Amino acid sequence: MKIMNANEIYDKGTFNRYHFNMLFLLFVVILFDGYDTAVYGAIVPVLMEEWSLSTVAAGAIGSYTVIGTVVGAFIFGLMADKVGPKKITVISVVIFSSFTVLAGFATEPVLFTVCRVIAGLGLGGVMPNVVALTTEFAPKKIRSAMIATVFCGYSVGSMSVALLSKSIIGSMGWQPLYWLAAIMLVLTPVLIKSVPESLQILVKQGKHAQIRAILKKAVPNEHISDNVVFEQIAVDKQKKSAIGSLFKDKRGFSTIMFWVASFCCFILIYAMNTWLTKLMIQAGYNLESSLLFLAILNVGAIIACIVGGSLMEKYGFKKVLVPIYLAGSIALVFVSVTKSILLAYVLVGIIGAASIGIHVLIFPLVSQYYPPEMRSTGLGIMMAFGRVGGIVSPVLVGMLMSLNLAVQLNFMVIAIAGVLGTLSIILVQEKHAYYRQTEKLSDSERVS
């Protein structure tokens, strides 16, 4: 009997059809996550008129939805490292898809909000676990770029809301936008079949044959005999709690900085997804142009994800994240005062890069900062804390708008979140990161 490390073997693989099929499915999952997050913002003006909602009430509905995502990210993030990120991803997909569809049948605000809160539970569980799966199963040499590419699906989903809503709301009403979530329910069996469970979870369960089958697809040139078994990564038995482990080995300060960065990021995302359409109408644009701004917001995010993911592989995380975050804050200050619609489109694209784009690009940093055995926990807790910003944001902006302040002042208040997020990324201590330890280990092995 020969004992081997499954993750080390997997990391020898290069990108092939197996990786593509799996990562494409995860891309689709994130696409519907982004769609679900953005769809409420597209219909806010319609619901305010149809249900006679005030700006504060409309903002509160958005915030209640995010409460569900906070609870989901916290609970499912902790569960995943024990039962497996794949299982949690599937459960989360079924929850958010089912209750998004049901929300489309609501005829009054209370039932609609209840469905959105429950859907939020699933949305909260999806992202940290898809990040964990992508981090583990993307080829090592292009891991950061692959994580960023998969999470472009979030922006594609958000952008599809802007494009679909222009044609659907006017002719069919807002409800069909929610019914489209049923597509993800139909695809769930394919997800179950095609996406593997975490290798370390399979090792714990003693499913060595299943691991061998995965490795033969991912690393076809590696000969793995049937008598090979796989070792379990040793975990410190003295750890008292999964959350407490995030603060061990001098990672505590950076953990808090990740939480702050995520909090600020969600302030920007939910401010833009929920209120960009209304803010741009307030700035003098019509509804059709304002919905186009929502699409441009996501185009900027997609460009940031694709370009930023590749640049991080070459230059490192901070040299890419910090300039993008800061540029978004500056763009927020100027977007409401420019008289050029072309310049406004460019500025909104930069804001998209600094909100949704940063939200995606921070995942490779955080997922590789922590060791594999606490990866889902680290991501889940960060996103749970971050999504509190998503609770605050719609209500805060709604209250600002109810005061009838100048639209420029509303954008400047939102920009403060970008400045604080930039500072938090700067203060992350990369010297204590898990990826720094593995780099040192690889260097010492090459020297020896």
N, C-alpha and C positions, 0 to 999 in steps of 0.2 A: 504494500500500500504506500502510495506517495502522497505527501501533504503539500499543497500549493496555496498561494494567495490568489483568490479569484479576481480581485480588483486589479492587482498588478498585471495579471495576464490580459485582462480586458483592456487595460491602458496601452497595450502594445498594438492594438488594432488601428487600422486606418479607415477613413470614411468609406462606407460601401452601401449597397442597397438596403441592408438590414438597418443601418443607422438612419438612412433617409426615411424609410417607412415609419419607423418608430417616432422620430423627431417630427415628422409631418403630422402625425396624429396628435402629438402634444401641442404642436402649433395650432391645430384646429380647436383643441380644448381652450387654449388661451384666447383664440379669436372670439369664441363665444363668451368667454369671461369679459373681454373688452367690450363686446357688443352689449352685454347685459349691464355693465357699469355705465355705459354712455346713453343707453336708450331713454332713461328717464329725463336727462337734460334736453333731449330733442323734443319731448312732448310737454315739457313744463308750460310753455305759453298756451298750449291747447287745453291742458287740464285746469289751469288757472281760470280760463274762461268758462269751460264746461262745468266745473264744480265750484265756481266762484271762490277760488282760493286766493288768500293774500300772499304776498311774497314771503312772509315769515312762515306761513303754513306750508307753502310749497317747499321752502328750504327745510322745514322740519321733517317732511316726508323723506327727503333725500338723506337726512341725518339718521332717521330711524332705520333706514335700510342699512346704513353703514354700521350701526350697532350690531346687527346680525353678523356682518363680516368680521368685526372685532372678536366676537365670541367664537365664530367659526375658526378664525386663524389661530386663536389661543388653544382651543380644545383639540382641533384636528392636527395642529402642529406638534403638540405633545404626544398625541396618540400615534403619529406616523412612525416615530423612531422605535416604537414597540411592535406595532402590527404591520407596518410597511406603507411606504408612500403611495404605492400603486392602489392598494385597497382604499385608502383614504381619498385618493383622487377620484376613483370611480364613484364612491359614495357621495362625494361633494358634487360631482357632475350631475348625478341623478337628482339631488336635492335642488340645486339652483335651476336646472332646466325645467323640472316639473312645476315649481312654484312661480317661475317666470311666465310659463304658459298660463297658469291659473290666474295670474295678475291681469292678463288680457281679458278675462271675463268679469272683472270687478266693475261694479256700476256705481260705487261710492268710495270716498277716500279711505275709510277705516279698513274695509276688506282689502283694498289695494295695498295699503301699508302693511297689513299683516302678511300678505303673500310676499311682499318685497323683503320684509325682515327675515322670513324663513329662507327665501332664496339667498339672502345675504350670508346665512350660515354656510351654505355650499360654496359661495364665492370666496369666503374667507379661507376655506380649506383647500381650494384649488391651487392657488399660486405658490405657496411655500412647498407644496409637494411636487408640483410639476418642475419647480426649480431644482429640487433634490434629485428627481429622476433624470432631468436633463444633465445636471452636473455629473452624475454617476455614469450615464450611458453615452454622453457625447465623447468622441475621440479626444484624448488628452491634449494633443497639440493644437486643437482648434476649439477647445472647450468654451472659453469666454465668448468667442465669436458665435458659437452654436447656441449658447444660452441667449445671447442678444437676438439672434435670428429667430429662434422659437418664440421669443416674447415680442417680436414684431407683430405677432398675431393679435396682441392686445390692441395695437393701434389700427390694424386692418379691420378688426371688429368694430372699434369705435368709429372709424371712418365710414364703414358700411352703413352705420346708423344714419349718419348725416346724408349719405347718398340715397338710401332707401326712403328715409322719412320725407324727402322732397316730393317723391312721387306717390307714396302710399297714404300719408296723412290726408292730403287734399281729396283723394278719391275714395278711400276705404276707411278712413279714421285711424286712430292711434293703436287700436287693439291688435291688428295683424303684426305689428312690430314685435309684440310680445309672444305671439303664437309661433313665430319663426324659431324660438328656442327649442321647439320640439325636434328640430333636425339633430341636435346634439343627443337627444334621447335615442333616436334611431341609430346613431353611430356608436353608442355605448358598448354593444356587444363586440364591435370591431376593436375598440379600445381595450377591452378585457383580454381579447385574444392576442393582440399584437404588441402590447407594451409589457415588458417583463417587470417582475417585482425586484426590489433592491437585492443585490447579490448577498449582502450581509444578512438580510432577513432570511433569505433562502438557506444560507449556511446555518443559521440558528435553528431553522426548521428541519435540518438534515436532508434537504432536497438537492443532493449533489448531482444526480442525473440531470435535473432541470438546469442546474448551473452549467454543466458540461455542454448541454444543447445550446444555451445562450452563447457561450464562448466560441463554439464551433461556427456559429453564424457571424459573430462580431470579429473573430480573429481566425479566419479560415486557414491561414498558413501555420497556425500553432497546433502541433500534435498533442492531443490530450487523451490519454488512454482511459479505459473504463474503470481502472483501479485507482484513479486519482480521486482524493477527497480534498476538501478545501478547509483552510483554517479560519477560525473566527477571530476578528480583530479584538485584541485585548482592551477592555474598558476598565478604568479605575473603579474598583469596588467601593472605594471610600466616598464616592460622590453621593451627596445626600439628596440632591434633586436635580432634575434635568435642567431647570432654570438656573439653579446655582452653578452648574458646570460652565455656563456661559461667562461667568465672572472669574473662573480659575485661570491659572497660568498667565496672569497679567493681561487678560483679555477684557476685564471689566470696563475700563474707561472707553475702549473702542466699541464695546457692546452698547453702551449708553449713547455714544455718538451715532451709531447705526440707527438707534431708535429715534433720535432727534432728526436725522436726515430723512428717515422714512415718514415721520410725522409731518415735516415741512413739505415733503413731496406730495403727500396726500392732500394737504391743504391746497396746493396748486392744482392737482388733478381734479378734485371735486369742485373747486371753485370754477375751473374752466369747463368741465363736463356738464355741470348743473346750470351755470349762469352765463357762460360765454355768449350764447345766443341772445339772451336778454340784455346783457351789457352792451353788445355791439348794436342792438336796436336802440338802446339808450344813447349810444354814441352817434346815432344818425343813420344807421344802415337799415335796410328793410329785412324782413324775415328770411327771404330766399338768400340774400347775401350773407346774413348772419349764420345760416346753416352751412354755407360754403366755408366760412371761417372755421367751423367745427371740423370740417374735412381737412382743411389746411393744417389745423392743429395736429392732427394725426399723421399727415404727410411729414411734417417736421420731426415727429417722434420716430417714424419709420426710418428716415434718413439717419437720425442720430443713432438708432440701434444698429443699423447695418455698418455704418462708418465707424461709430464709436466702439463697437465690439471688436473690430479688426485692429483699431488703433490701440486698444487696451492690451492686446496680445503683444504689441510691439513696444509701447512706451510705458505701460503700467497703468494702474487704475486712476490714481489721483490726477495725473497730467491730462487725463481726458475728462473726468467727472467735474473737476473744479471749474474749468473755463465754461463748460456748457451750463452748469447751474447758475453761475454768475451772469452769463449772457442773458439768460431767461429773466432774471430780475431787472436788468436794464431794459429789456424789450417790453416788460410789463409797464414800466414808467412811461414809455414813449408811444405805445400802441394806440392810446385813446386821444392823443393830441395831433397825430399825423393827419394831413389832409390828402395824402396819396394813398389810394386803395391798394396799389401795388406794394408800397412799403408796408402797409398794414398787414398784407398777406405774409410778407417776409417776417415781420415781427411776431405774428401769431405762430408761424412755423418754428421760430426760435423758442417761443414759449412752450410749444409742444415738445420740443427737444429737451427742454429743461424741466418739464413736469412728467409726462408719460415716458419720455426717453430716459430720464434719470432713474425713474422708477424701475425700468427694465435693466439699465446698465449697472445699477447697484447690486443686482442679484449675483453676477459672477464674483464680485468682490466679497460679498457676505457669505455666499455658499462655499467659497474656497478659503475663507478666513478661519472657519471652524473645522475640526476633525469630522470625518464621515459619520461617526456615531452620534453626533449632536447637530448635524446639519439641518434636519427638518425642524428641530426645536429652535435653533437660532433664527432661522428664517421665519418660522411661525410666530414667535414672540415679537420679533422686529415688526412684522406686518400687523400683528394685533395692536401694538403700540402705535404704529404708523397710521392705522385706519381710524384711530381716535381723531387724528387730524381731518379725516374724511367726515367724521360726525360734526366737528366744530365748523368746518368750512362752509357747507351750504347755509347753515343758520346764520353764521357771521356775515356772509355776503348778503343774505336776504335782509338782515337787520340794517346793514349799511345802506342798502338800496331803499329800504322803507324810510330812511332819514332824508331821502331826496338830496343827498350830497352830490357834488360834482362827480361825474363818471371818472375823471382823472384821479380823484382822491380814492375811489374804490379800488382802482388798479394799483395805486401806490401802496395801499394797505396790504393787498395780496402779495406784492413784491417783497415785503419784509420777510415772508416765509422763505423765499429763494435765497436771501442773504444769509439767514440763519442756517439753512441747509448747506450752503457753500462752506461756512465756517466749520460745521460738524464734520464734513468730509475731510477738510484740511487737517483736523485734529485726530483723525483715526491713526492709530499706531500700528503701522504695517509690520514692524519688526517682531511683533508677537503673533503674527498670523501663521496658521497651519501651513499655508503654501510657502512661506519663508523657511519653515522647518524642513519641508520636503525638498526644497531647492538646496539647502545646505547638506542634507543627507545625500542627494544625488551628486553634488560636487565632491563630497568626501569619498564616495564610492568610486568616482572617476579617478581621483588622486591615488587611491589605494590600488 
